[in-house]
Amino acid sequence: MLVERGLQATNVELVSKAYAIAANFLRRSGAIPDSLVTDERLLGLIVKLLQQGEFNKIRLANKAIAKFQQTEARAVA
């Protein structure tokens, strides 16, 4: 999945860790279902942030969570 997106192998671990942090938070808050299926929208946000130059896993996760929640709020409104 990440290889298809053109990520370098060194960034796969970073994306994986950031995704795990963000997905865990969003699952606990009820924003995404508690399943083993990857949330493509969350993954896309993390990849996009990485491509924009963010390389800290905590900041990647936090920014992705914020953007995810913003899009959820827009969908409800």
Stockholm file with secondary structure:
# STOCKHOLM 1.0

chainA/1-77         MLVERGLQATNVELVSKAYAIAANFLRRSGAIPDSLVTDERLLGLIVKLLQQGEFNKIRLANKAIAKFQQTEARAVA
#=GR chainA/1-77 SS CTTTTTCCHHHHHHHHHHHHHHHHHHHHHTSSCSSSSCCHHHHHHHHHHHHTTCCCHHHHHHHHHHHHHHHHHHHHC
#=GC SS_cons        CTTTTTCCHHHHHHHHHHHHHHHHHHHHHTSSCSSSSCCHHHHHHHHHHHHTTCCCHHHHHHHHHHHHHHHHHHHHC
//
